[in-house]
Amino acid sequence: MKGTFRTIKWAILFVTLGIYYFLPFIRWDRGPGAPDQAVLVDFEARRAYFFFIEIWPQEVYYLTGLLVIAAVMLFLMNAVAGRVWCGYLCPQTVWTDLFLKVERFFEGDRRQRINFDKEPWTANKIARKTGKHAVWLLIAWWTGGAWVLYFADAPTLVYELATGQASLVVYAWIGILTFTTYSLAGHMREQVCTYMCPWPRIQAALTDEYALNVTYRADRGEPRGHLKENKKRAAEGLPAGDCIDCHQCVAVCPTGVDIRKGSQLECIQCGLCIDACDNIMTKVGKPTGLIAYDTDINMERREQGLEPVYKFIRPRTVIYAAIIAISAGIMLYTLMNRQMIDLSVVHDRNPLYVVQDKGVIRNGYTMRVLNKMNEAQTFTLAVESDSGEFTAEVIGVESNADGSIAIDMGPDRTRQIRALVFSEPDADLPASSPLDFVLENTDNGEKVVITDFFRAPEQ
């Protein structure tokens, strides 16, 4: 079926699958020693890269923010236009459309396929069936292959896959994803939407009477009947609707819904029945829009002879949009102001302190220094406290004349160090004194301060 919504679906299919299949091959220069794949989840290095953004494990809150935004965007889409996500953007819908396109190429449209399946097995039938499933498997295989390319350098992994040098885990994941894509998009199709997906059950509780949904305008279409019958009834002055009961809306529906029976759980709001009905209405010389995106409130208003109203801005859409804007704003702010150095400090638990000669108290700390930049850096580490004078040393690193400690860091690295902090001789200290560890980048002045405690015997 051709039409506006079918064209939109094709455009979304080509754009989304184009991004999915080819994004791993886009390069992004991050400097020497850094991966040049634009989008990469590097488990070995414990990094995630998205063009100019590099995410460390300590910044997993960015992933949390993205999940929150994605969930609320789904709610917002539902509040505006029902299950529009299911009809146009859901991976199950996109891949099923692609598989159906392949099936139509080899076996024809729905009516031709029904007759084709009834034919005896001939060389032609075997060739067409084999070709269809071969292309399905090829698409499914490339789908699984594209997925693993996001977790390793894509050109290198493609070469290793072609030469049999890739790890068993890679081949296993490609096999699993090939099987699931082939099964879900090629065979299960609408059963996934109807029985496996939880979203239809959830979205029913989130919608309201102002949400746009694919709607059969019964006030115009009823009483339905064949074209000649309706013309005869109209000529006799009897009520006659525009629906000619051609069942084209049912034939093109991916889930087999008869939209004329009202809103149903299986309907994914894809709009294909709108295209089918508009084509028929055009052929029989009637206005289009018998099936269209409309709201429950407008159905009631039409029955009362009132003009339709559309309220896209209402409390729930404003709240959803505000949550998205706030979450995105917080993420953007933290990203723009993120520190490129970091420090974690863990105090020794056993012993908490050691009393040395002349009443000097020593505390031990295990620290991890992070350099998120792609160039080597030199950091200084110092200790500060309002409770007294303290000196520090890092095992294996010489201290500067001012008592600070210079720590050399390689690019994009973490380094674990062992630090010892000493009190003055016979210092009168409480059992616990706040202690600030100050890590500073000597090149740009960026600084991070971590507060811990210096332990001493109770007086």
C-alpha positions as CSV (number, residue, x, y, z in Angstrom):
1,M,0.0,0.0,0.0
2,K,1.3,3.4,-0.9
3,G,0.6,6.7,0.9
4,T,1.8,9.3,3.2
5,F,2.3,7.2,6.3
6,R,3.9,4.3,4.3
7,T,6.4,6.8,2.9
8,I,7.2,8.1,6.4
9,K,7.8,4.5,7.6
10,W,10.1,3.8,4.7
11,A,12.1,7.0,5.4
12,I,12.4,6.2,9.1
13,L,13.4,2.6,8.2
14,F,16.3,3.7,5.9
15,V,17.5,6.4,8.3
16,T,17.5,4.2,11.4
17,L,18.9,1.1,9.8
18,G,21.5,3.2,8.0
19,I,22.6,4.6,11.3
20,Y,22.6,1.2,13.0
21,Y,24.6,-0.6,10.2
22,F,27.2,2.0,9.3
23,L,27.7,4.1,12.5
24,P,30.5,1.8,13.8
25,F,32.6,2.6,10.7
26,I,32.6,6.4,11.3
27,R,36.0,7.6,12.5
28,W,36.7,10.3,15.1
29,D,40.2,11.5,15.9
30,R,40.9,11.6,19.6
31,G,44.6,11.9,19.5
32,P,47.5,9.4,19.6
33,G,46.8,6.2,21.6
34,A,43.0,6.7,21.7
35,P,40.5,4.7,19.7
36,D,39.3,6.5,16.6
37,Q,35.9,4.8,16.3
38,A,33.2,7.5,16.7
39,V,30.8,5.3,18.8
40,L,32.4,2.6,20.9
41,V,31.8,0.7,24.1
42,D,35.3,-0.6,25.1
43,F,34.8,-3.1,27.9
44,E,38.5,-3.9,28.0
45,A,39.5,-0.3,28.6
46,R,36.3,0.4,30.6
47,R,35.3,3.3,28.5
48,A,32.4,4.4,26.4
49,Y,33.0,6.8,23.5
50,F,30.4,8.9,21.6
51,F,32.1,11.2,19.2
52,F,33.8,13.9,21.4
53,I,32.4,12.4,24.7
54,E,34.3,9.9,26.7
55,I,32.5,8.2,29.6
56,W,34.3,6.5,32.4
57,P,32.8,3.9,34.8
58,Q,32.6,6.6,37.5
59,E,30.3,8.5,35.2
60,V,27.6,5.9,34.8
61,Y,25.1,8.5,35.9
62,Y,25.1,9.7,32.3
63,L,23.7,6.4,31.3
64,T,21.1,6.7,34.0
65,G,20.2,10.1,32.7
66,L,19.8,8.8,29.1
67,L,17.5,6.0,30.3
68,V,15.4,8.5,32.2
69,I,15.1,10.8,29.2
70,A,14.3,7.8,26.9
71,A,11.5,6.6,29.2
72,V,9.9,10.0,29.6
73,M,10.2,10.6,25.9
74,L,8.2,7.4,25.4
75,F,5.6,8.7,27.8
76,L,5.5,12.0,26.0
77,M,5.1,10.3,22.6
78,N,2.2,8.2,24.0
79,A,0.5,11.3,25.4
80,V,0.7,13.1,22.1
81,A,0.0,10.3,19.6
82,G,-0.5,6.9,21.4
83,R,1.7,4.0,20.3
84,V,3.5,6.1,17.6
85,W,6.8,4.6,18.8
86,C,5.5,1.1,18.1
87,G,4.3,2.0,14.6
88,Y,7.3,3.8,13.4
89,L,10.5,3.5,15.5
90,C,10.3,0.2,17.4
91,P,13.1,-2.2,16.2
92,Q,10.6,-5.0,15.9
93,T,8.5,-2.9,13.5
94,V,11.4,-1.6,11.5
95,W,13.0,-5.0,10.9
96,T,9.6,-6.7,10.3
97,D,8.9,-4.0,7.6
98,L,12.2,-4.9,6.0
99,F,11.6,-8.6,6.1
100,L,8.1,-8.1,4.6
101,K,9.6,-6.1,1.8
102,V,12.0,-9.0,1.0
103,E,9.0,-11.4,1.1
104,R,7.0,-9.3,-1.3
105,F,10.0,-9.1,-3.7
106,F,10.2,-12.9,-3.9
107,E,6.6,-14.0,-3.5
108,G,4.4,-11.0,-4.3
109,D,1.8,-9.2,-2.2
110,R,-0.5,-10.9,0.4
111,R,-3.1,-12.3,-2.0
112,Q,-0.3,-13.6,-4.3
113,R,1.5,-15.2,-1.4
114,I,-1.7,-17.0,-0.3
115,N,-2.1,-18.5,-3.8
116,F,1.6,-19.1,-4.1
117,D,1.6,-21.2,-0.9
118,K,-1.2,-23.4,-2.2
119,E,0.8,-24.2,-5.4
120,P,2.7,-27.6,-5.6
121,W,6.4,-27.5,-5.0
122,T,8.3,-26.8,-8.2
123,A,11.8,-25.6,-9.0
124,N,10.5,-22.0,-9.2
125,K,8.8,-22.2,-5.8
126,I,11.8,-23.8,-4.2
127,A,14.1,-21.1,-5.7
128,R,11.9,-18.3,-4.5
129,K,11.4,-19.7,-1.1
130,T,15.1,-20.3,-0.8
131,G,16.0,-16.9,-2.0
132,K,13.6,-15.3,0.6
133,H,15.0,-17.1,3.5
134,A,18.6,-16.6,2.3
135,V,18.1,-12.9,2.2
136,W,16.4,-13.0,5.6
137,L,19.3,-14.8,7.1
138,L,21.8,-12.4,5.5
139,I,19.9,-9.4,7.0
140,A,19.7,-11.2,10.4
141,W,23.4,-12.1,10.2
142,W,24.4,-8.5,9.4
143,T,22.2,-7.3,12.2
144,G,24.0,-9.4,14.7
145,G,27.4,-8.5,13.2
146,A,26.7,-4.8,13.3
147,W,25.8,-5.1,17.0
148,V,29.2,-6.6,18.0
149,L,31.0,-3.8,16.0
150,Y,30.0,-1.3,18.6
151,F,32.2,-3.1,21.2
152,A,35.4,-3.4,19.2
153,D,37.2,-1.5,16.4
154,A,34.8,-2.2,13.5
155,P,37.3,-2.6,10.5
156,T,39.6,-4.8,12.6
157,L,36.8,-7.0,13.8
158,V,35.4,-7.4,10.3
159,Y,38.8,-8.6,9.2
160,E,39.0,-11.0,12.1
161,L,35.5,-12.3,11.4
162,A,36.3,-12.8,7.7
163,T,39.6,-14.7,8.5
164,G,38.3,-16.7,11.4
165,Q,40.5,-15.0,14.0
166,A,37.7,-13.5,16.1
167,S,37.0,-14.9,19.5
168,L,34.3,-17.5,20.2
169,V,32.3,-15.0,22.2
170,V,32.0,-12.8,19.1
171,Y,30.7,-15.6,16.9
172,A,28.4,-16.8,19.6
173,W,26.8,-13.4,20.0
174,I,26.4,-13.0,16.3
175,G,24.7,-16.4,16.1
176,I,22.3,-15.5,19.0
177,L,21.3,-12.2,17.4
178,T,21.0,-13.7,14.0
179,F,18.6,-16.4,15.3
180,T,16.5,-13.9,17.3
181,T,16.3,-11.4,14.4
182,Y,15.4,-14.1,11.9
183,S,12.8,-15.6,14.3
184,L,11.2,-12.3,15.6
185,A,11.1,-10.3,12.3
186,G,10.7,-13.2,9.9
187,H,8.3,-15.6,11.6
188,M,6.8,-14.2,14.8
189,R,6.2,-10.7,13.5
190,E,3.0,-9.3,15.0
191,Q,2.9,-12.0,17.7
192,V,5.8,-10.1,19.4
193,C,3.7,-6.9,19.6
194,T,0.5,-8.7,20.7
195,Y,1.8,-11.3,23.2
196,M,5.4,-10.6,24.1
197,C,5.7,-6.8,24.4
198,P,4.6,-5.2,27.7
199,W,4.3,-1.7,26.3
200,P,0.7,-2.1,25.0
201,R,-0.5,-2.9,28.5
202,I,1.5,0.0,30.1
203,Q,0.6,2.7,27.6
204,A,-3.1,2.0,28.1
205,A,-2.8,3.4,31.6
206,L,-0.8,6.4,30.4
207,T,-3.1,7.7,27.6
208,D,-6.1,10.1,27.9
209,E,-8.9,11.3,25.7
210,Y,-6.8,14.0,24.1
211,A,-4.1,11.6,22.7
212,L,-4.1,11.1,18.9
213,N,-4.8,7.6,17.9
214,V,-5.7,5.9,14.6
215,T,-9.4,6.2,14.6
216,Y,-12.3,5.1,12.4
217,R,-14.8,8.0,12.2
218,A,-18.0,6.0,12.7
219,D,-20.1,9.1,12.5
220,R,-19.2,9.4,8.9
221,G,-18.6,5.8,7.9
222,E,-21.8,4.1,9.3
223,P,-23.9,2.5,8.3
224,R,-21.4,0.8,6.1
225,G,-22.1,-1.2,3.0
226,H,-20.9,-2.0,-0.5
227,L,-20.6,0.9,-2.8
228,K,-23.6,0.1,-4.9
229,E,-25.8,-0.6,-1.9
230,N,-24.8,2.7,-0.2
231,K,-25.5,4.6,-3.4
232,K,-28.9,3.0,-3.7
233,R,-29.7,3.8,0.0
234,A,-28.5,7.4,-0.5
235,A,-30.8,7.7,-3.6
236,E,-33.7,6.5,-1.5
237,G,-33.0,9.1,1.2
238,L,-31.8,6.4,3.7
239,P,-28.7,6.8,5.8
240,A,-25.6,5.6,4.0
241,G,-22.0,5.8,5.3
242,D,-18.8,6.3,3.4
243,C,-17.3,2.9,4.4
244,I,-17.8,0.5,1.5
245,D,-16.7,-2.5,3.6
246,C,-13.8,-3.3,1.3
247,H,-11.6,-4.6,4.2
248,Q,-8.5,-3.0,2.8
249,C,-7.8,-1.5,6.2
250,V,-7.7,-5.0,7.7
251,A,-5.6,-6.4,4.9
252,V,-2.8,-3.9,5.3
253,C,-2.7,-3.9,9.1
254,P,0.5,-5.6,10.4
255,T,-1.4,-7.0,13.4
256,G,-4.6,-7.9,11.6
257,V,-6.8,-5.3,13.5
258,D,-10.1,-4.1,12.2
259,I,-9.9,-0.5,13.2
260,R,-13.6,-0.1,12.7
261,K,-14.2,-2.0,15.9
262,G,-12.5,0.8,17.9
263,S,-9.3,1.1,19.8
264,Q,-7.6,-2.3,20.4
265,L,-4.6,-3.6,22.2
266,E,-3.0,-5.0,19.1
267,C,-3.1,-1.7,17.1
268,I,0.4,-0.2,16.8
269,Q,-0.8,3.1,15.4
270,C,1.3,2.8,12.2
271,G,-1.2,4.6,10.0
272,L,-1.2,2.0,7.1
273,C,-4.9,1.6,7.3
274,I,-5.2,5.4,6.8
275,D,-3.3,5.1,3.6
276,A,-5.4,2.2,2.4
277,C,-8.7,3.9,3.2
278,D,-7.6,7.2,1.6
279,N,-6.7,5.4,-1.6
280,I,-10.1,3.7,-1.7
281,M,-12.0,6.9,-0.9
282,T,-10.1,8.6,-3.7
283,K,-11.1,5.9,-6.2
284,V,-14.8,6.0,-5.2
285,G,-14.9,9.8,-5.3
286,K,-15.4,10.4,-1.5
287,P,-13.4,12.6,0.8
288,T,-10.3,11.1,2.5
289,G,-10.0,11.0,6.3
290,L,-12.5,8.3,7.0
291,I,-9.7,6.7,9.1
292,A,-7.3,9.3,10.5
293,Y,-5.4,10.2,13.6
294,D,-7.9,11.6,16.0
295,T,-8.8,11.8,19.7
296,D,-11.6,10.3,21.8
297,I,-12.8,13.7,22.8
298,N,-13.3,14.7,19.1
299,M,-15.3,11.5,18.4
300,E,-17.7,12.6,21.2
301,R,-17.8,16.2,19.9
302,R,-18.6,15.1,16.3
303,E,-21.5,13.1,17.6
304,Q,-22.8,16.3,19.2
305,G,-22.2,18.3,16.1
306,L,-19.3,20.3,17.6
307,E,-16.0,21.3,16.0
308,P,-12.9,19.1,16.8
309,V,-10.4,20.4,19.3
310,Y,-6.7,19.4,19.7
311,K,-4.8,20.0,23.0
312,F,-1.2,19.1,22.6
313,I,-0.2,21.3,25.5
314,R,-1.9,20.0,28.6
315,P,-0.6,19.1,32.2
316,R,0.8,15.7,31.4
317,T,2.7,16.8,28.2
318,V,4.1,19.8,30.0
319,I,5.3,17.7,32.9
320,Y,6.9,15.1,30.6
321,A,8.5,17.9,28.6
322,A,9.8,19.6,31.7
323,I,11.3,16.3,33.0
324,I,13.1,15.8,29.7
325,A,14.3,19.4,29.6
326,I,15.5,19.3,33.3
327,S,17.3,16.0,32.9
328,A,18.9,17.0,29.6
329,G,19.9,20.4,31.2
330,I,21.5,18.7,34.2
331,M,23.4,16.2,32.0
332,L,24.6,19.0,29.7
333,Y,25.7,21.2,32.6
334,T,27.7,18.3,34.2
335,L,29.1,17.4,30.8
336,M,30.3,21.0,30.1
337,N,31.7,21.3,33.6
338,R,33.0,17.8,34.1
339,Q,36.4,17.4,35.8
340,M,39.1,15.8,33.7
341,I,40.9,14.6,36.9
342,D,39.6,12.7,39.8
343,L,40.7,11.2,43.1
344,S,39.4,8.5,45.4
345,V,40.7,8.0,48.9
346,V,40.2,5.0,51.2
347,H,41.6,5.1,54.8
348,D,43.3,2.0,56.1
349,R,41.0,0.0,58.4
350,N,43.6,-2.0,60.2
351,P,45.4,-0.3,61.8
352,L,43.5,3.0,61.8
353,Y,46.7,4.7,63.0
354,V,50.2,4.0,64.1
355,V,52.0,5.9,66.9
356,Q,55.7,6.4,66.1
357,D,58.7,7.9,67.9
358,K,58.3,11.3,69.6
359,G,54.5,11.0,69.5
360,V,54.2,11.2,65.7
361,I,50.9,9.6,64.5
362,R,50.8,8.1,61.1
363,N,47.7,7.3,59.0
364,G,47.7,5.3,55.8
365,Y,45.5,5.8,52.7
366,T,45.0,4.0,49.4
367,M,44.3,6.4,46.6
368,R,43.4,6.2,42.9
369,V,44.3,9.1,40.7
370,L,42.5,9.5,37.3
371,N,43.6,11.4,34.3
372,K,40.8,11.6,31.8
373,M,42.8,13.6,29.2
374,N,44.5,12.1,26.2
375,E,47.8,13.7,27.1
376,A,50.3,13.0,29.9
377,Q,49.8,15.2,32.9
378,T,51.6,16.1,36.1
379,F,49.5,16.4,39.2
380,T,50.4,17.7,42.7
381,L,49.0,16.2,45.8
382,A,48.9,18.1,49.1
383,V,47.1,17.7,52.5
384,E,45.3,20.5,54.3
385,S,43.5,20.7,57.6
386,D,42.3,23.2,60.2
387,S,43.1,20.8,63.0
388,G,46.9,21.1,62.8
389,E,49.9,20.7,60.6
390,F,50.2,17.4,58.6
391,T,52.8,16.2,56.2
392,A,52.3,13.5,53.5
393,E,54.4,11.3,51.4
394,V,53.6,8.8,48.6
395,I,55.6,5.6,48.6
396,G,57.9,5.6,45.6
397,V,57.5,9.3,44.9
398,E,59.7,12.1,46.2
399,S,58.1,15.1,47.8
400,N,58.7,18.7,46.6
401,A,60.4,21.3,48.8
402,D,57.0,22.8,49.8
403,G,55.8,19.4,50.9
404,S,53.6,18.8,47.9
405,I,54.0,15.6,45.9
406,A,54.3,15.5,42.1
407,I,52.5,12.6,40.5
408,D,53.2,11.8,36.8
409,M,50.2,10.4,35.0
410,G,50.0,8.9,31.5
411,P,47.2,9.8,29.1
412,D,43.8,8.4,29.8
413,R,45.0,6.4,32.8
414,T,44.3,5.6,36.4
415,R,47.1,5.1,39.0
416,Q,46.8,3.6,42.4
417,I,49.2,5.1,45.0
418,R,49.9,4.5,48.7
419,A,50.0,7.7,50.8
420,L,51.1,8.1,54.4
421,V,50.1,11.2,56.4
422,F,52.0,12.2,59.6
423,S,51.1,14.5,62.4
424,E,53.5,16.8,64.3
425,P,55.3,15.3,67.3
426,D,53.1,15.1,70.4
427,A,50.3,17.0,68.7
428,D,47.1,17.3,70.7
429,L,44.6,15.9,68.2
430,P,41.0,14.7,68.6
431,A,40.2,11.1,67.7
432,S,39.1,12.2,64.3
433,S,40.2,15.3,62.3
434,P,38.9,16.3,58.9
435,L,41.7,16.1,56.3
436,D,41.5,17.5,52.8
437,F,43.5,15.8,50.0
438,V,44.1,18.4,47.2
439,L,44.9,17.1,43.7
440,E,45.8,19.8,41.2
441,N,46.8,19.8,37.6
442,T,50.0,21.9,37.3
443,D,49.2,22.7,33.6
444,N,45.7,24.2,33.8
445,G,45.1,24.6,37.5
446,E,42.1,22.2,37.6
447,K,41.7,21.0,41.1
448,V,39.8,18.3,43.0
449,V,39.4,18.2,46.8
450,I,38.5,15.0,48.7
451,T,37.8,15.1,52.4
452,D,38.7,12.2,54.7
453,F,39.7,11.9,58.3
454,F,42.9,11.6,60.3
455,R,42.6,9.1,63.1
456,A,44.4,9.5,66.5
457,P,44.1,7.9,69.9
458,E,41.3,9.1,72.1
459,Q,42.5,11.5,74.8
